């Protein structure tokens, strides 16, 4: 084992240990509150539902620990076995070293690494989610989703990989800057095209029927200056009983999307509160801020990749020969997460701040907080959310504040007269 490979495994081991530690502490904290429904929740959570949420949280914790252990063992074995450089030599020997061949190698490795996780994903859907009454996915739908995802990756991801690798020859030392621009442009294009062309491949979208709810939601959108092309209902119940709401697209292509499960779980005023929250993200410019953060992160990643792609020690440390950028791109994709993992709490802290801002916006628009609080309570109960996470765990992983934190902030939020 080279020093470079040893350092990579050390990073993998450190992340694995941290994730296990966080998960175990969270499970123990949940168990410590499992005896009775805690005081803040007794008003609206019955003991049976609370006990089921405890079981669900503990089951997900055990499954998460299995997943991270499997990922650690799989990636460690792949890095230390020499399989990646051996496969690269065999691949280039058979297909040459053109950008098309190199992109095919990257795609094939990605597919090979995804295959061992298929049984794990199957278990999560058809055992774990099924056990707690959330799964509504038919096996045929599950397999079709993966087939469609693979075909889309071939149709969209493979040509993008070819372009990135070709830019190394076209743009010289500044290839990483051009690659960043191309990938960023592709991502922005997908934000516009995905709701129109890609999402309908997986779900059915139908206009919200005429009636009091549609009138109220459109009035709310007009009142807040949120111009939407349409309000649509997505058949989320086709796959799960979990619920959500979001808006997609930009400009005249923007549309509001409500899960059918959300409409069945919430009252009219609560659906309006959820929409007001989502509009709050738009009005507070959270989306552009997140896009800027993503663009900056992508730029940093491409620069780091370009630096590593010039280092002979980086290639030889994993058994590759310096020359082609494809192995550097592969190694960077496999290992960059071990470094960025430690920035997860920072990103989630920003996300939680955005959630508080969107909640305050909704309270001001609705001139009351009861509707949003009611919606949050119902959604947490219906989704069997962890109501008593360990503070360290929620601070690290949660992109949304806990229910108690959101209620406290809402009760302190100013509302218009």
C-alpha positions in Angstrom: 0.0 0.0 0.0 1.4 3.4 -1.0 1.4 6.4 1.3 -1.3 8.0 -0.9 -3.5 5.0 -0.8 -3.0 4.7 2.9 -4.0 8.4 3.3 -7.2 7.8 1.2 -8.2 4.8 3.3 -7.6 6.8 6.4 -10.0 9.5 5.2 -12.5 6.7 4.4 -12.1 5.2 7.8 -12.4 8.6 9.5 -15.7 9.4 7.8 -17.1 5.9 8.4 -16.3 6.2 12.1 -17.8 9.6 12.3 -21.0 8.5 10.7 -21.3 5.5 12.9 -20.7 7.5 16.0 -23.3 10.1 15.0 -25.9 7.4 14.2 -25.3 5.5 17.4 -25.6 8.6 19.6 -28.8 9.6 17.8 -30.3 6.2 18.3 -29.4 6.1 22.0 -30.9 9.7 22.4 -34.1 8.6 20.7 -34.4 5.5 22.9 -33.9 7.7 26.0 -37.1 9.6 25.1 -39.0 6.5 24.0 -40.9 5.8 27.2 -43.5 8.5 26.9 -44.5 11.1 24.4 -42.4 14.2 25.3 -44.3 17.2 26.6 -44.0 19.4 23.5 -45.7 16.7 21.4 -48.5 15.4 23.7 -51.0 17.8 22.3 -51.1 16.3 18.9 -49.1 13.0 18.8 -50.8 9.9 20.2 -48.7 7.3 21.9 -49.1 4.7 19.1 -47.9 7.1 16.4 -45.0 8.2 18.6 -43.9 4.7 19.3 -44.1 3.9 15.6 -41.9 7.0 14.8 -39.4 5.7 17.3 -39.3 2.3 15.7 -39.0 3.9 12.2 -36.1 6.1 13.3 -34.2 3.2 14.9 -34.7 1.0 11.9 -33.5 3.7 9.6 -30.5 4.2 11.9 -29.6 0.5 11.7 -30.0 0.6 8.0 -27.8 3.7 7.6 -25.0 2.1 9.6 -25.2 -0.9 7.3 -25.1 1.3 4.2 -22.1 3.4 5.3 -20.2 0.2 6.3 -20.9 -1.3 2.9 -19.8 1.8 1.1 -16.6 2.0 3.2 -15.7 -1.7 2.5 -16.6 -1.5 -1.2 -14.6 1.7 -1.9 -11.7 0.5 0.2 -11.6 -2.8 -1.7 -11.8 -1.1 -5.0 -9.0 1.4 -4.2 -6.6 -1.2 -2.7 -7.2 -4.1 -5.1 -5.7 -2.4 -8.1 -8.9 -3.2 -10.0 -9.3 0.4 -11.3 -5.9 0.7 -13.1 -6.1 -2.9 -14.3 -9.5 -2.2 -15.8 -8.2 1.1 -17.4 -5.3 -0.7 -19.0 -7.6 -3.4 -20.3 -10.2 -0.9 -21.5 -7.7 1.3 -23.4 -6.1 -1.8 -24.8 -9.4 -2.9 -26.3 -11.0 0.5 -27.2 -8.1 2.9 -27.4 -7.5 6.1 -25.4 -9.8 8.5 -27.2 -12.1 10.8 -25.1 -15.0 8.6 -26.2 -13.3 5.4 -24.9 -12.1 7.1 -21.7 -15.6 8.4 -21.0 -16.9 4.9 -21.6 -14.5 3.6 -19.0 -15.7 6.2 -16.5 -19.3 5.3 -17.2 -18.7 1.6 -17.0 -16.9 2.0 -13.6 -19.8 4.1 -12.3 -22.2 1.4 -13.4 -20.2 -1.4 -11.9 -20.0 0.4 -8.5 -23.7 1.0 -8.5 -24.7 -2.6 -9.1 -23.8 -3.9 -5.6 -26.0 -1.2 -4.1 -29.1 -2.4 -6.1 -30.1 -5.0 -3.5 -29.6 -2.4 -0.7 -31.9 0.0 -2.5 -34.4 -2.8 -3.0 -34.4 -3.6 0.6 -34.9 0.0 1.6 -37.9 0.3 -0.6 -39.6 -3.1 -0.3 -38.7 -4.0 3.2 -37.9 -1.0 5.4 -40.4 1.5 3.8 -42.9 -1.4 3.3 -42.7 -2.3 7.0 -43.8 1.1 8.1 -46.5 1.6 5.5 -44.8 4.1 3.2 -44.0 2.0 0.1 -46.5 2.1 -2.7 -44.0 1.3 -5.5 -44.6 -1.7 -7.7 -41.5 -3.8 -8.5 -42.0 -3.0 -12.2 -42.0 0.7 -11.5 -38.9 0.4 -9.4 -37.0 -1.3 -12.2 -38.3 1.0 -14.8 -37.1 4.0 -12.8 -33.6 2.6 -12.8 -33.7 1.8 -16.5 -34.9 5.3 -17.3 -32.1 6.7 -15.1 -29.5 4.7 -16.8 -30.7 5.7 -20.3 -30.8 9.3 -19.3 -27.3 9.1 -17.9 -26.2 7.6 -21.3 -28.0 10.2 -23.3 -27.0 13.3 -21.2 -24.1 12.4 -18.9 -22.0 10.5 -21.4 -21.7 13.3 -24.0 -21.0 15.7 -21.1 -18.1 13.5 -20.0 -16.8 13.4 -23.5 -16.9 17.2 -23.7 -15.1 17.7 -20.4 -12.3 15.3 -21.4 -12.1 16.9 -24.9 -11.6 20.3 -23.3 -8.3 19.1 -21.8 -7.0 19.0 -25.4 -8.8 22.0 -26.7 -8.2 24.5 -23.9 -4.8 23.6 -22.5 -4.0 24.6 -18.9 -7.3 26.4 -18.5 -9.4 23.4 -19.5 -10.9 23.3 -15.9 -12.3 26.8 -16.3 -14.0 25.9 -19.6 -15.2 22.6 -18.2 -16.7 24.4 -15.2 -18.5 26.8 -17.6 -19.9 24.0 -19.7 -21.1 21.9 -16.8 -22.6 24.9 -15.1 -24.5 25.8 -18.3 -25.7 22.2 -18.6 -27.0 22.3 -15.0 -28.8 25.6 -15.5 -30.3 24.2 -18.8 -31.6 21.2 -16.9 -33.3 23.4 -14.3 -35.4 24.7 -17.2 -35.8 21.5 -19.2 -36.2 18.9 -16.4 -39.7 19.9 -15.4 -40.8 19.9 -19.1 -39.0 16.9 -20.4 -37.5 14.7 -17.7 -39.8 14.7 -14.7 -42.8 13.6 -16.7 -40.9 10.4 -17.6 -41.1 9.4 -14.0 -44.3 11.0 -12.7 -47.7 12.1 -14.0 -48.6 15.8 -13.6 -52.1 17.0 -13.8 -53.6 20.5 -13.2 -55.1 21.1 -9.8 -58.9 20.9 -10.4 -60.9 24.1 -10.3 -62.3 24.9 -6.9 -61.8 26.8 -3.7 -58.3 25.4 -3.1 -57.0 26.3 -6.6 -58.6 29.8 -6.3 -57.0 30.3 -2.9 -53.5 29.2 -4.0 -53.6 31.3 -7.1 -54.7 34.3 -5.0 -51.9 33.7 -2.7 -49.4 33.5 -5.6 -50.7 36.8 -7.0 -50.7 38.5 -3.6 -47.0 37.7 -3.1 -46.0 38.5 -6.7 -45.2 34.9 -7.5 -46.0 34.3 -11.1 -46.6 30.7 -11.8 -47.6 29.1 -15.1 -49.7 26.5 -13.4 -50.5 24.6 -10.2 -50.0 20.8 -10.8 -50.5 17.7 -8.8 -47.9 15.0 -8.9 -48.8 11.4 -8.4 -46.3 10.9 -5.5 -48.5 8.2 -4.1 -47.3 6.0 -7.0 -44.1 5.4 -5.1 -44.5 6.5 -1.5 -46.9 7.9 1.1 -44.4 10.6 2.0 -45.5 14.0 0.9 -44.0 17.3 -0.4 -44.5 20.5 -2.4 -42.1 22.5 -4.5 -41.9 24.8 -7.5 -39.8 24.2 -10.6 -38.6 26.2 -13.6 -37.9 29.8 -14.1 -39.8 32.7 -15.5 -42.9 31.8 -17.6 -42.0 28.1 -17.2 -42.3 28.2 -13.4 -45.0 26.0 -12.0 -46.2 25.0 -8.5 -46.2 21.2 -7.8 -48.1 19.6 -5.0 -47.9 15.9 -4.1 -51.2 14.2 -4.2 -50.3 12.7 -0.8 -49.9 16.3 0.6 -53.5 17.2 -0.6 -54.9 14.1 1.2 -53.1 14.8 4.4 -53.6 18.6 4.9 -56.5 20.9 5.2 -57.0 23.8 2.7 -55.5 26.4 4.9 -52.5 24.2 5.7 -51.8 23.6 2.0 -51.8 27.3 1.5 -49.4 27.7 4.4 -47.0 25.1 2.8 -47.2 27.0 -0.5 -46.6 30.3 1.3 -43.4 28.8 2.8 -42.2 27.6 -0.7 -42.9 31.1 -2.1 -40.9 32.5 0.8 -37.8 30.6 -0.6 -38.4 32.4 -3.9 -39.0 35.8 -2.5 -36.0 35.6 -0.2 -33.9 34.7 -3.2 -32.8 31.4 -1.6 -32.7 29.7 -5.0 -30.2 32.1 -6.6 -28.1 32.0 -3.5 -27.9 28.2 -3.6 -27.1 28.3 -7.3 -24.3 30.6 -6.6 -23.0 28.4 -3.8 -23.2 25.4 -6.1 -21.4 27.2 -8.9 -18.6 28.3 -6.5 -18.3 24.7 -5.2 -18.2 23.3 -8.7 -15.5 25.8 -9.7 -13.4 24.9 -6.6 -13.8 21.2 -7.5 -12.7 21.6 -11.1 -9.6 23.7 -10.0 -8.7 21.0 -7.4 -9.1 18.3 -10.1 -6.9 20.2 -12.5 -4.1 20.5 -9.8 -4.3 16.8 -8.9 -4.4 15.9 -12.6 -0.8 17.3 -12.9 0.6 15.3 -10.0 2.4 12.1 -10.7 2.1 11.0 -7.1 -1.7 11.1 -7.3 -1.7 8.8 -10.3 1.0 6.4 -9.1 -0.4 6.3 -5.6 -3.4 4.3 -7.0 -1.5 2.4 -9.7 -2.2 4.6 -12.7 0.3 6.2 -15.1 0.4 9.9 -15.5 -1.0 11.0 -18.9 -4.7 10.8 -19.3 -7.0 13.0 -17.1 -9.7 10.3 -16.9 -8.2 8.4 -14.0 -7.7 11.7 -12.1 -11.4 12.5 -12.7 -12.4 9.0 -11.5 -10.3 9.2 -8.3 -11.5 12.7 -7.6 -15.2 11.6 -8.0 -14.6 8.7 -5.6 -12.7 10.5 -2.9 -13.8 14.2 -2.9 -16.8 13.3 -0.8 -14.5 12.2 2.0 -13.3 15.8 2.3 -16.6 17.6 1.6 -18.4 15.5 4.1 -16.9 17.6 6.9 -18.6 20.7 5.4 -22.0 19.2 5.7 -22.9 21.0 9.0 -22.0 24.3 7.4 -24.2 23.8 4.4 -27.1 22.5 6.5 -26.8 25.5 8.9 -27.3 27.8 5.9 -30.2 25.7 4.8 -31.9 25.8 8.2 -31.5 29.6 8.2 -33.3 29.7 4.9 -36.1 27.6 6.3 -36.6 29.9 9.2 -36.7 32.9 6.8 -39.3 31.1 4.6 -41.4 30.3 7.7 -41.4 33.9 8.8 -42.4 35.0 5.3 -45.3 32.6 5.4 -46.4 33.8 8.8 -46.3 37.5 7.6 -48.3 36.7 4.4 -50.9 34.6 6.1 -51.0 37.0 9.1 -51.1 33.9 11.4 -48.9 31.0 12.3 -51.5 28.3 13.3 -51.9 27.0 9.7 -48.2 26.4 9.1 -47.7 25.0 12.6 -50.6 22.6 12.0 -49.2 21.6 8.6 -45.8 20.9 10.1 -47.3 18.8 12.9 -49.3 16.7 10.5 -46.4 16.2 8.1 -44.1 15.2 10.9 -46.6 12.7 12.3 -47.6 11.3 8.8 -43.9 10.9 7.9 -43.0 9.4 11.3 -40.2 12.0 11.6 -37.7 11.8 14.4 -39.1 14.2 17.0 -36.2 13.8 19.4 -32.9 13.8 17.4 -29.6 14.2 19.2 -28.6 17.9 18.8 -25.2 16.9 17.4 -26.9 14.6 14.8 -29.5 17.1 13.7 -26.9 19.9 13.6 -24.7 17.8 11.3 -27.3 16.2 9.0 -30.6 18.2 9.1 -31.2 20.6 6.3 -34.4 21.7 8.2 -34.8 22.7 11.8 -36.5 20.2 14.1 -40.2 20.6 14.7 -39.7 22.1 18.2 -37.3 24.6 16.8 -39.6 25.6 14.0 -42.6 26.0 16.3 -40.6 28.1 18.7 -39.4 30.4 16.0 -42.9 30.7 14.5 -44.4 31.6 17.8 -41.9 34.4 18.0 -42.3 35.5 14.4 -44.0 38.9 13.8 -47.2 38.7 11.7 -48.9 41.5 9.9 -52.0 43.1 11.4 
